[in-house]
Amino acid sequence: MTARRNADEWNFTHHALSRAVDMALDPEELREAIERPVRPIESMAYPGVHLIHTDRIVLAVNLAAKRVITILWNTFDGRTLTRFDRNKDLDRCRDTT
């Protein structure tokens, strides 16, 4: 069993915050995704990046830094994961600070 994460200890890149606003996500949905993910998996293409899946969204996160890098819609059939791992969009989203 995975230990529950405390969302208050996490931060979001500027890009992730912009995505949350653009997607009109409820802060409680983001909290729920961090604290009780449905299916967290390690990215095959980006070392150190994990994808936290919920029923509606996918968070790309750096678990060690407790940082949300970007947010995507979950397509329910795995296409988000495949498309995300095959392109370099995450490189544009990386926080350089």
N, CA, C and O atoms as a GROMACS GRO file, in nm:
protein
  388
    1MET      N    1   0.083  -0.118   0.000
    1MET     CA    2   0.000   0.000   0.000
    1MET      C    3   0.088   0.125   0.000
    1MET      O    4   0.183   0.134   0.078
    2THR      N    5   0.057   0.220  -0.087
    2THR     CA    6   0.134   0.343  -0.098
    2THR      C    7   0.092   0.441   0.010
    2THR      O    8  -0.027   0.458   0.038
    3ALA      N    9   0.190   0.506   0.071
    3ALA     CA   10   0.159   0.606   0.174
    3ALA      C   11   0.088   0.725   0.109
    3ALA      O   12   0.119   0.765  -0.003
    4ARG      N   13  -0.008   0.780   0.182
    4ARG     CA   14  -0.082   0.894   0.129
    4ARG      C   15   0.009   1.016   0.120
    4ARG      O   16   0.086   1.044   0.212
    5ARG      N   17   0.000   1.087   0.008
    5ARG     CA   18   0.078   1.209  -0.012
    5ARG      C   19  -0.001   1.328   0.042
    5ARG      O   20  -0.124   1.328   0.039
    6ASN      N   21   0.069   1.427   0.092
    6ASN     CA   22   0.006   1.549   0.140
    6ASN      C   23   0.018   1.654   0.029
    6ASN      O   24   0.129   1.700   0.000
    7ALA      N   25  -0.093   1.692  -0.033
    7ALA     CA   26  -0.092   1.787  -0.145
    7ALA      C   27  -0.038   1.924  -0.104
    7ALA      O   28   0.014   1.997  -0.189
    8ASP      N   29  -0.049   1.960   0.023
    8ASP     CA   30   0.001   2.090   0.068
    8ASP      C   31   0.153   2.102   0.056
    8ASP      O   32   0.206   2.213   0.056
    9GLU      N   33   0.222   1.990   0.046
    9GLU     CA   34   0.368   1.991   0.035
    9GLU      C   35   0.414   2.002  -0.111
    9GLU      O   36   0.534   2.012  -0.137
   10TRP      N   37   0.321   2.000  -0.205
   10TRP     CA   38   0.353   2.000  -0.348
   10TRP      C   39   0.345   2.141  -0.406
   10TRP      O   40   0.274   2.227  -0.353
   11ASN      N   41   0.420   2.163  -0.516
   11ASN     CA   42   0.409   2.289  -0.589
   11ASN      C   43   0.388   2.260  -0.736
   11ASN      O   44   0.412   2.148  -0.783
   12PHE      N   45   0.345   2.361  -0.809
   12PHE     CA   46   0.313   2.349  -0.951
   12PHE      C   47   0.400   2.444  -1.031
   12PHE      O   48   0.425   2.557  -0.989
   13THR      N   49   0.447   2.397  -1.146
   13THR     CA   50   0.518   2.488  -1.236
   13THR      C   51   0.417   2.590  -1.288
   13THR      O   52   0.296   2.570  -1.280
   14HIS      N   53   0.468   2.699  -1.342
   14HIS     CA   54   0.380   2.800  -1.401
   14HIS      C   55   0.295   2.736  -1.511
   14HIS      O   56   0.176   2.765  -1.524
   15HIS      N   57   0.357   2.650  -1.590
   15HIS     CA   58   0.285   2.581  -1.697
   15HIS      C   59   0.170   2.497  -1.642
   15HIS      O   60   0.058   2.502  -1.694
   16ALA      N   61   0.195   2.420  -1.536
   16ALA     CA   62   0.091   2.336  -1.477
   16ALA      C   63  -0.025   2.420  -1.424
   16ALA      O   64  -0.141   2.383  -1.439
   17LEU      N   65   0.007   2.532  -1.362
   17LEU     CA   66  -0.099   2.622  -1.314
   17LEU      C   67  -0.181   2.677  -1.430
   17LEU      O   68  -0.304   2.685  -1.421
   18SER      N   69  -0.113   2.714  -1.538
   18SER     CA   70  -0.185   2.764  -1.656
   18SER      C   71  -0.276   2.657  -1.714
   18SER      O   72  -0.389   2.686  -1.753
   19ARG      N   73  -0.228   2.533  -1.718
   19ARG     CA   74  -0.310   2.422  -1.767
   19ARG      C   75  -0.432   2.402  -1.678
   19ARG      O   76  -0.542   2.380  -1.728
   20ALA      N   77  -0.413   2.408  -1.547
   20ALA     CA   78  -0.524   2.389  -1.454
   20ALA      C   79  -0.632   2.495  -1.476
   20ALA      O   80  -0.751   2.465  -1.473
   21VAL      N   81  -0.589   2.620  -1.497
   21VAL     CA   82  -0.684   2.728  -1.523
   21VAL      C   83  -0.753   2.708  -1.657
   21VAL      O   84  -0.875   2.718  -1.667
   22ASP      N   85  -0.675   2.678  -1.761
   22ASP     CA   86  -0.731   2.657  -1.895
   22ASP      C   87  -0.831   2.541  -1.897
   22ASP      O   88  -0.929   2.545  -1.971
   23MET      N   89  -0.805   2.438  -1.817
   23MET     CA   90  -0.891   2.321  -1.813
   23MET      C   91  -1.006   2.339  -1.713
   23MET      O   92  -1.093   2.252  -1.700
   24ALA      N   93  -1.006   2.453  -1.643
   24ALA     CA   94  -1.109   2.484  -1.542
   24ALA      C   95  -1.122   2.373  -1.438
   24ALA      O   96  -1.232   2.328  -1.406
   25LEU      N   97  -1.007   2.329  -1.387
   25LEU     CA   98  -1.005   2.221  -1.289
   25LEU      C   99  -1.033   2.275  -1.149
   25LEU      O  100  -0.987   2.384  -1.113
   26ASP      N  101  -1.106   2.200  -1.074
   26ASP     CA  102  -1.136   2.232  -0.936
   26ASP      C  103  -1.012   2.198  -0.852
   26ASP      O  104  -0.954   2.091  -0.869
   27PRO      N  105  -0.970   2.288  -0.762
   27PRO     CA  106  -0.855   2.258  -0.677
   27PRO      C  107  -0.868   2.125  -0.602
   27PRO      O  108  -0.768   2.057  -0.579
   28GLU      N  109  -0.990   2.088  -0.564
   28GLU     CA  110  -1.010   1.961  -0.494
   28GLU      C  111  -0.979   1.841  -0.584
   28GLU      O  112  -0.934   1.737  -0.536
   29GLU      N  113  -1.003   1.855  -0.714
   29GLU     CA  114  -0.969   1.747  -0.806
   29GLU      C  115  -0.817   1.728  -0.814
   29GLU      O  116  -0.769   1.615  -0.822
   30LEU      N  117  -0.744   1.838  -0.813
   30LEU     CA  118  -0.598   1.831  -0.814
   30LEU      C  119  -0.546   1.771  -0.683
   30LEU      O  120  -0.455   1.688  -0.683
   31ARG      N  121  -0.604   1.813  -0.572
   31ARG     CA  122  -0.566   1.758  -0.441
   31ARG      C  123  -0.589   1.607  -0.438
   31ARG      O  124  -0.504   1.530  -0.394
   32GLU      N  125  -0.705   1.566  -0.485
   32GLU     CA  126  -0.740   1.424  -0.488
   32GLU      C  127  -0.641   1.345  -0.576
   32GLU      O  128  -0.601   1.234  -0.540
   33ALA      N  129  -0.603   1.402  -0.689
   33ALA     CA  130  -0.509   1.334  -0.780
   33ALA      C  131  -0.375   1.311  -0.712
   33ALA      O  132  -0.314   1.205  -0.728
   34ILE      N  133  -0.328   1.409  -0.638
   34ILE     CA  134  -0.198   1.396  -0.570
   34ILE      C  135  -0.209   1.302  -0.450
   34ILE      O  136  -0.123   1.216  -0.431
   35GLU      N  137  -0.312   1.317  -0.371
   35GLU     CA  138  -0.322   1.241  -0.247
   35GLU      C  139  -0.372   1.097  -0.265
   35GLU      O  140  -0.333   1.009  -0.190
   36ARG      N  141  -0.456   1.074  -0.364
   36ARG     CA  142  -0.512   0.940  -0.386
   36ARG      C  143  -0.517   0.907  -0.535
   36ARG      O  144  -0.625   0.894  -0.592
   37PRO      N  145  -0.400   0.892  -0.597
   37PRO     CA  146  -0.399   0.864  -0.741
   37PRO      C  147  -0.458   0.727  -0.773
   37PRO      O  148  -0.443   0.632  -0.696
   38VAL      N  149  -0.525   0.720  -0.887
   38VAL     CA  150  -0.583   0.593  -0.930
   38VAL      C  151  -0.475   0.500  -0.982
   38VAL      O  152  -0.475   0.380  -0.952
   39ARG      N  153  -0.382   0.555  -1.060
   39ARG     CA  154  -0.282   0.469  -1.125
   39ARG      C  155  -0.153   0.547  -1.151
   39ARG      O  156  -0.134   0.594  -1.263
   40PRO      N  157  -0.063   0.562  -1.053
   40PRO     CA  158   0.064   0.631  -1.080
   40PRO      C  159   0.164   0.536  -1.146
   40PRO      O  160   0.183   0.424  -1.100
   41ILE      N  161   0.226   0.580  -1.255
   41ILE     CA  162   0.326   0.497  -1.322
   41ILE      C  163   0.445   0.584  -1.362
   41ILE      O  164   0.433   0.705  -1.379
   42GLU      N  165   0.559   0.520  -1.374
   42GLU     CA  166   0.680   0.590  -1.416
   42GLU      C  167   0.678   0.608  -1.566
   42GLU      O  168   0.643   0.516  -1.640
   43SER      N  169   0.716   0.728  -1.612
   43SER     CA  170   0.724   0.755  -1.755
   43SER      C  171   0.837   0.673  -1.815
   43SER      O  172   0.946   0.666  -1.759
   44MET      N  173   0.810   0.612  -1.928
   44MET     CA  174   0.914   0.535  -1.997
   44MET      C  175   1.010   0.626  -2.072
   44MET      O  176   1.125   0.587  -2.095
   45ALA      N  177   0.967   0.744  -2.109
   45ALA     CA  178   1.048   0.833  -2.191
   45ALA      C  179   1.124   0.938  -2.112
   45ALA      O  180   1.227   0.988  -2.158
   46TYR      N  181   1.075   0.973  -1.993
   46TYR     CA  182   1.135   1.082  -1.917
   46TYR      C  183   1.175   1.033  -1.778
   46TYR      O  184   1.090   1.019  -1.691
   47PRO      N  185   1.304   1.007  -1.758
   47PRO     CA  186   1.351   0.961  -1.627
   47PRO      C  187   1.314   1.061  -1.517
   47PRO      O  188   1.329   1.182  -1.534
   48GLY      N  189   1.267   1.009  -1.406
   48GLY     CA  190   1.232   1.094  -1.293
   48GLY      C  191   1.092   1.152  -1.300
   48GLY      O  192   1.049   1.221  -1.208
   49VAL      N  193   1.020   1.125  -1.409
   49VAL     CA  194   0.884   1.177  -1.424
   49VAL      C  195   0.786   1.061  -1.407
   49VAL      O  196   0.802   0.955  -1.466
   50HIS      N  197   0.685   1.084  -1.325
   50HIS     CA  198   0.577   0.987  -1.306
   50HIS      C  199   0.447   1.048  -1.356
   50HIS      O  200   0.428   1.169  -1.351
   51LEU      N  201   0.360   0.964  -1.405
   51LEU     CA  202   0.230   1.006  -1.454
   51LEU      C  203   0.125   0.957  -1.355
   51LEU      O  204   0.110   0.836  -1.333
   52ILE      N  205   0.053   1.049  -1.296
   52ILE     CA  206  -0.051   1.017  -1.200
   52ILE      C  207  -0.184   1.027  -1.272
   52ILE      O  208  -0.228   1.136  -1.309
   53HIS      N  209  -0.248   0.914  -1.290
   53HIS     CA  210  -0.376   0.907  -1.361
   53HIS      C  211  -0.491   0.912  -1.262
   53HIS      O  212  -0.486   0.851  -1.155
   54THR      N  213  -0.594   0.986  -1.298
   54THR     CA  214  -0.723   0.978  -1.231
   54THR      C  215  -0.826   0.946  -1.339
   54THR      O  216  -0.789   0.923  -1.454
   55ASP      N  217  -0.951   0.946  -1.304
   55ASP     CA  218  -1.053   0.917  -1.404
   55ASP      C  219  -1.058   1.023  -1.513
   55ASP      O  220  -1.090   0.991  -1.628
   56ARG      N  221  -1.028   1.150  -1.480
   56ARG     CA  222  -1.040   1.259  -1.578
   56ARG      C  223  -0.909   1.319  -1.625
   56ARG      O  224  -0.898   1.362  -1.740
   57ILE      N  225  -0.808   1.322  -1.538
   57ILE     CA  226  -0.684   1.393  -1.572
   57ILE      C  227  -0.561   1.306  -1.547
   57ILE      O  228  -0.567   1.203  -1.481
   58VAL      N  229  -0.449   1.353  -1.605
   58VAL     CA  230  -0.319   1.292  -1.581
   58VAL      C  231  -0.224   1.404  -1.540
   58VAL      O  232  -0.213   1.505  -1.610
   59LEU      N  233  -0.155   1.386  -1.428
   59LEU     CA  234  -0.054   1.482  -1.384
   59LEU      C  235   0.083   1.423  -1.415
   59LEU      O  236   0.112   1.309  -1.378
   60ALA      N  237   0.168   1.500  -1.481
   60ALA     CA  238   0.308   1.462  -1.498
   60ALA      C  239   0.382   1.528  -1.382
   60ALA      O  240   0.379   1.650  -1.367
   61VAL      N  241   0.448   1.445  -1.299
   61VAL     CA  242   0.506   1.497  -1.176
   61VAL      C  243   0.650   1.451  -1.158
   61VAL      O  244   0.692   1.349  -1.212
   62ASN      N  245   0.724   1.528  -1.080
   62ASN     CA  246   0.854   1.488  -1.030
   62ASN      C  247   0.831   1.454  -0.883
   62ASN      O  248   0.814   1.543  -0.800
   63LEU      N  249   0.830   1.324  -0.852
   63LEU     CA  250   0.798   1.281  -0.716
   63LEU      C  251   0.902   1.331  -0.615
   63LEU      O  252   0.866   1.371  -0.504
   64ALA      N  253   1.030   1.328  -0.652
   64ALA     CA  254   1.135   1.368  -0.558
   64ALA      C  255   1.122   1.516  -0.521
   64ALA      O  256   1.143   1.553  -0.405
   65ALA      N  257   1.089   1.600  -0.619
   65ALA     CA  258   1.077   1.743  -0.595
   65ALA      C  259   0.936   1.783  -0.550
   65ALA      O  260   0.913   1.898  -0.513
   66LYS      N  261   0.843   1.687  -0.552
   66LYS     CA  262   0.703   1.714  -0.519
   66LYS      C  263   0.650   1.830  -0.603
   66LYS      O  264   0.596   1.928  -0.552
   67ARG      N  265   0.669   1.814  -0.736
   67ARG     CA  266   0.633   1.920  -0.829
   67ARG      C  267   0.548   1.865  -0.943
   67ARG      O  268   0.582   1.764  -1.004
   68VAL      N  269   0.437   1.932  -0.971
   68VAL     CA  270   0.353   1.899  -1.086
   68VAL      C  271   0.408   1.976  -1.205
   68VAL      O  272   0.418   2.099  -1.200
   69ILE      N  273   0.442   1.904  -1.312
   69ILE     CA  274   0.504   1.964  -1.429
   69ILE      C  275   0.400   2.009  -1.532
   69ILE      O  276   0.408   2.120  -1.585
   70THR      N  277   0.303   1.923  -1.560
   70THR     CA  278   0.196   1.957  -1.652
   70THR      C  279   0.074   1.871  -1.622
   70THR      O  280   0.081   1.775  -1.546
   71ILE      N  281  -0.038   1.907  -1.682
   71ILE     CA  282  -0.164   1.836  -1.663
   71ILE      C  283  -0.226   1.810  -1.799
   71ILE      O  284  -0.230   1.898  -1.885
   72LEU      N  285  -0.275   1.688  -1.818
   72LEU     CA  286  -0.338   1.647  -1.944
   72LEU      C  287  -0.475   1.588  -1.914
   72LEU      O  288  -0.501   1.545  -1.802
   73TRP      N  289  -0.562   1.586  -2.015
   73TRP     CA  290  -0.686   1.511  -2.002
   73TRP      C  291  -0.656   1.364  -2.015
   73TRP      O  292  -0.573   1.325  -2.097
   74ASN      N  293  -0.721   1.282  -1.937
   74ASN     CA  294  -0.708   1.137  -1.947
   74ASN      C  295  -0.807   1.090  -2.054
   74ASN      O  296  -0.926   1.121  -2.047
   75THR      N  297  -0.757   1.015  -2.152
   75THR     CA  298  -0.844   0.970  -2.261
   75THR      C  299  -0.907   0.834  -2.232
   75THR      O  300  -0.983   0.784  -2.315
   76PHE      N  301  -0.877   0.774  -2.118
   76PHE     CA  302  -0.934   0.647  -2.073
   76PHE      C  303  -0.887   0.525  -2.151
   76PHE      O  304  -0.910   0.412  -2.106
   77ASP      N  305  -0.823   0.542  -2.264
   77ASP     CA  306  -0.781   0.425  -2.341
   77ASP      C  307  -0.630   0.416  -2.355
   77ASP      O  308  -0.580   0.333  -2.432
   78GLY      N  309  -0.557   0.499  -2.282
   78GLY     CA  310  -0.412   0.491  -2.286
   78GLY      C  311  -0.347   0.582  -2.388
   78GLY      O  312  -0.224   0.593  -2.390
   79ARG      N  313  -0.425   0.647  -2.474
   79ARG     CA  314  -0.364   0.731  -2.577
   79ARG      C  315  -0.288   0.849  -2.517
   79ARG      O  316  -0.186   0.889  -2.573
   80THR      N  317  -0.335   0.905  -2.406
   80THR     CA  318  -0.263   1.015  -2.343
   80THR      C  319  -0.123   0.971  -2.306
   80THR      O  320  -0.026   1.041  -2.334
   81LEU      N  321  -0.112   0.857  -2.243
   81LEU     CA  322   0.020   0.806  -2.202
   81LEU      C  323   0.109   0.783  -2.323
   81LEU      O  324   0.225   0.826  -2.321
   82THR      N  325   0.061   0.718  -2.426
   82THR     CA  326   0.141   0.690  -2.544
   82THR      C  327   0.184   0.819  -2.612
   82THR      O  328   0.302   0.837  -2.642
   83ARG      N  329   0.090   0.907  -2.636
   83ARG     CA  330   0.121   1.032  -2.705
   83ARG      C  331   0.217   1.115  -2.620
   83ARG      O  332   0.311   1.175  -2.674
   84PHE      N  333   0.196   1.119  -2.490
   84PHE     CA  334   0.281   1.198  -2.400
   84PHE      C  335   0.424   1.145  -2.401
   84PHE      O  336   0.519   1.224  -2.404
   85ASP      N  337   0.441   1.014  -2.397
   85ASP     CA  338   0.575   0.957  -2.392
   85ASP      C  339   0.649   0.965  -2.525
   85ASP      O  340   0.772   0.957  -2.527
   86ARG      N  341   0.578   0.980  -2.634
   86ARG     CA  342   0.643   0.982  -2.764
   86ARG      C  343   0.687   1.119  -2.810
   86ARG      O  344   0.774   1.129  -2.897
   87ASN      N  345   0.633   1.224  -2.756
   87ASN     CA  346   0.673   1.356  -2.805
   87ASN      C  347   0.759   1.427  -2.703
   87ASN      O  348   0.784   1.376  -2.594
   88LYS      N  349   0.804   1.544  -2.739
   88LYS     CA  350   0.895   1.619  -2.654
   88LYS      C  351   0.826   1.737  -2.586
   88LYS      O  352   0.894   1.830  -2.541
   89ASP      N  353   0.691   1.736  -2.580
   89ASP     CA  354   0.619   1.846  -2.518
   89ASP      C  355   0.664   1.871  -2.375
   89ASP      O  356   0.667   1.985  -2.330
   90LEU      N  357   0.697   1.765  -2.303
   90LEU     CA  358   0.737   1.783  -2.164
   90LEU      C  359   0.863   1.868  -2.153
   90LEU      O  360   0.878   1.943  -2.057
   91ASP      N  361   0.954   1.856  -2.250
   91ASP     CA  362   1.077   1.936  -2.245
   91ASP      C  363   1.046   2.085  -2.241
   91ASP      O  364   1.116   2.161  -2.175
   92ARG      N  365   0.941   2.127  -2.311
   92ARG     CA  366   0.902   2.268  -2.311
   92ARG      C  367   0.841   2.307  -2.176
   92ARG      O  368   0.839   2.425  -2.142
   93CYS      N  369   0.793   2.211  -2.101
   93CYS     CA  370   0.724   2.238  -1.976
   93CYS      C  371   0.815   2.231  -1.855
   93CYS      O  372   0.777   2.272  -1.745
   94ARG      N  373   0.935   2.181  -1.873
   94ARG     CA  374   1.024   2.163  -1.758
   94ARG      C  375   1.057   2.297  -1.695
   94ARG      O  376   1.082   2.396  -1.764
   95ASP      N  377   1.055   2.299  -1.564
   95ASP     CA  378   1.090   2.418  -1.489
   95ASP      C  379   1.242   2.423  -1.479
   95ASP      O  380   1.304   2.325  -1.437
   96THR      N  381   1.302   2.532  -1.516
   96THR     CA  382   1.447   2.542  -1.517
   96THR      C  383   1.500   2.610  -1.391
   96THR      O  384   1.620   2.635  -1.381
   97THR      N  385   1.413   2.640  -1.296
   97THR     CA  386   1.460   2.706  -1.174
   97THR      C  387   1.502   2.605  -1.071
   97THR      O  388   1.546   2.642  -0.962
   0.00000   0.00000   0.00000
